[in-house]
Amino acid sequence: LGVVIGKRAKYVSEEEALDHVAGYVLVNDLSERFDQHQRGGSWDKGKGHDGFGPVGPWLVTRDELGDARGLSLQLDLNGKRMQDGNTDEMKWDMHYLVADIARTITLQPGDILLSGTPAISRTVYPGDVVEVGVEGLGTLRNHIVEGPTPIRSDVGAQPTESEEVLSTAQG
């Protein structure tokens, strides 16, 4: 679940946070765990690949969805339910996220904050179909494909497949 900022937010309380929300979108919060855990858990390396973080298929306004509390959320992988939860189970609700992030970062209209996911990530492979659903927002369907160009092995720090990295990356 992504919350879309509609009005500049800086130093807002949890009570004021909803006033800065335009609406909500579905986001497939993909991570490349080998890169992420090879670098000590660095989120920028794990989530910053081309094509990661697809958003859509539309924006549902705050007026339509309210405060995003009590909504069911799911993730299906190749038609099999892998994650099933509710926004009430989130460690931090959307109001807290907006207020906490706006404490140190000025949020601008169009910025999207991601809420996270129900427990346990899953490994995906080319050919897989991932469907993210949130009550009131519909379904975002993504087909996993292999990138058009192999990553060169002579540039940058290369991920390894050590037992530790594999264990962490695959849960």
C-alpha positions as CSV (number, residue, x, y, z in Angstrom):
1,L,0.0,0.0,0.0
2,G,1.4,3.4,-1.0
3,V,0.2,6.7,0.4
4,V,0.4,9.6,-2.1
5,I,1.1,13.0,-0.7
6,G,-1.3,15.7,-1.9
7,K,-0.1,18.7,0.1
8,R,3.5,19.7,1.2
9,A,4.2,18.1,4.6
10,K,6.9,19.2,7.0
11,Y,6.7,18.8,10.8
12,V,3.1,17.4,10.9
13,S,1.5,15.5,13.7
14,E,-0.2,12.1,13.3
15,E,-3.5,14.0,13.7
16,E,-2.6,16.4,10.9
17,A,-1.1,13.8,8.6
18,L,-4.4,12.8,6.8
19,D,-4.8,16.5,5.7
20,H,-1.6,16.0,3.6
21,V,-2.7,12.7,1.9
22,A,-4.1,12.9,-1.7
23,G,-4.9,9.1,-1.8
24,Y,-3.6,5.6,-2.0
25,V,-2.1,3.4,-4.7
26,L,-0.9,-0.2,-5.0
27,V,2.8,-0.8,-5.1
28,N,4.7,-4.0,-5.8
29,D,7.6,-3.4,-3.4
30,L,10.2,-5.6,-5.1
31,S,13.7,-6.2,-3.6
32,E,16.8,-7.8,-5.0
33,R,17.8,-9.5,-1.7
34,F,21.2,-10.7,-2.8
35,D,22.4,-7.2,-3.5
36,Q,20.6,-5.9,-0.4
37,H,22.1,-8.4,2.0
38,Q,25.5,-8.5,0.3
39,R,25.8,-4.8,1.4
40,G,24.7,-5.2,5.0
41,G,21.0,-4.7,4.3
42,S,21.3,-1.6,2.2
43,W,17.8,-0.8,1.0
44,D,19.0,1.5,-1.8
45,K,20.8,-1.4,-3.5
46,G,18.0,-3.9,-2.9
47,K,15.1,-1.7,-4.1
48,G,16.8,0.6,-6.6
49,H,16.9,-1.6,-9.6
50,D,15.3,-0.5,-12.9
51,G,11.7,-1.7,-13.1
52,F,11.3,-2.2,-9.4
53,G,8.4,-0.6,-7.5
54,P,5.7,-0.7,-10.1
55,V,2.7,1.5,-9.0
56,G,-0.9,1.5,-10.1
57,P,-3.3,0.8,-11.7
58,W,-4.9,4.0,-10.3
59,L,-5.1,6.4,-7.4
60,V,-8.0,6.0,-5.0
61,T,-8.5,9.3,-3.2
62,R,-8.5,9.9,0.5
63,D,-12.2,10.9,0.3
64,E,-13.0,7.4,-1.2
65,L,-10.8,5.3,1.0
66,G,-10.6,7.3,4.2
67,D,-7.7,6.7,6.6
68,A,-6.7,3.3,5.2
69,R,-7.4,1.5,8.4
70,G,-9.0,-2.0,8.5
71,L,-8.3,-2.8,4.9
72,S,-7.4,-6.4,3.8
73,L,-4.2,-6.8,1.8
74,Q,-2.9,-9.8,-0.1
75,L,-0.1,-11.0,-2.4
76,D,-0.6,-13.9,-4.7
77,L,2.3,-15.5,-6.5
78,N,1.3,-17.6,-9.6
79,G,-2.2,-17.7,-8.3
80,K,-1.3,-19.0,-4.8
81,R,-1.9,-16.8,-1.8
82,M,1.4,-16.0,-0.2
83,Q,0.6,-13.0,2.1
84,D,-2.7,-12.2,3.7
85,G,-3.0,-9.3,6.2
86,N,-4.8,-6.2,7.3
87,T,-3.7,-2.6,7.6
88,D,-4.7,-2.8,11.3
89,E,-1.8,-5.3,11.7
90,M,0.8,-2.8,10.4
91,K,3.6,-1.9,12.9
92,W,3.1,1.7,11.8
93,D,-0.1,3.1,10.3
94,M,-0.1,5.6,7.4
95,H,-0.6,8.6,9.7
96,Y,2.5,7.6,11.7
97,L,4.5,7.1,8.5
98,V,3.6,10.5,7.1
99,A,4.3,12.3,10.4
100,D,7.5,10.4,11.1
101,I,9.0,10.9,7.6
102,A,7.9,14.6,7.5
103,R,9.9,15.1,10.7
104,T,13.2,15.0,8.7
105,I,12.1,15.0,5.0
106,T,9.9,17.6,3.4
107,L,7.2,15.6,1.5
108,Q,5.9,17.1,-1.7
109,P,2.7,16.5,-3.7
110,G,3.1,13.3,-5.7
111,D,5.6,11.7,-3.2
112,I,4.7,8.1,-2.4
113,L,5.4,6.4,0.9
114,L,5.3,2.6,1.1
115,S,3.7,0.9,4.0
116,G,5.6,-2.4,3.8
117,T,4.1,-5.8,3.5
118,P,2.6,-8.6,5.5
119,A,5.2,-11.0,6.9
120,I,7.6,-13.1,4.9
121,S,8.8,-12.1,1.4
122,R,8.9,-14.5,-1.4
123,T,11.5,-15.2,-4.1
124,V,10.3,-14.5,-7.7
125,Y,11.7,-15.7,-11.0
126,P,11.3,-14.7,-14.6
127,G,7.9,-16.0,-15.7
128,D,6.2,-15.6,-12.4
129,V,3.1,-13.5,-12.0
130,V,2.7,-11.3,-8.8
131,E,-0.7,-9.9,-7.8
132,V,-0.8,-7.3,-5.1
133,G,-4.3,-6.5,-3.8
134,V,-5.7,-4.0,-1.2
135,E,-9.4,-3.8,-0.3
136,G,-10.9,-0.7,-2.1
137,L,-7.9,-0.4,-4.5
138,G,-8.2,-3.5,-6.7
139,T,-5.3,-5.5,-8.0
140,L,-1.9,-4.7,-9.4
141,R,-0.6,-7.6,-11.6
142,N,3.1,-7.8,-12.6
143,H,4.8,-10.3,-14.9
144,I,8.4,-10.9,-13.8
145,V,10.8,-10.8,-16.7
146,E,14.6,-11.0,-17.0
147,G,16.3,-7.8,-17.7
148,P,17.4,-7.1,-21.3
149,T,21.1,-6.8,-20.5
150,P,23.1,-9.0,-18.2
151,I,24.8,-7.1,-15.4
152,R,28.5,-6.9,-16.2
153,S,30.7,-8.8,-13.8
154,D,33.6,-6.4,-14.0
155,V,31.9,-3.4,-12.5
156,G,30.9,-2.6,-8.9
157,A,30.7,-4.9,-5.9
158,Q,29.2,-8.3,-7.0
159,P,26.7,-10.1,-4.9
160,T,27.6,-13.5,-3.6
161,E,25.6,-16.6,-2.9
162,S,27.1,-17.4,0.5
163,E,25.0,-19.5,2.9
164,E,24.4,-16.4,5.0
165,V,23.3,-14.3,2.0
166,L,21.1,-17.1,0.7
167,S,19.5,-17.7,4.1
168,T,18.7,-14.0,4.6
169,A,17.6,-13.4,1.1
170,Q,15.2,-16.3,0.9
171,G,13.9,-16.1,4.4
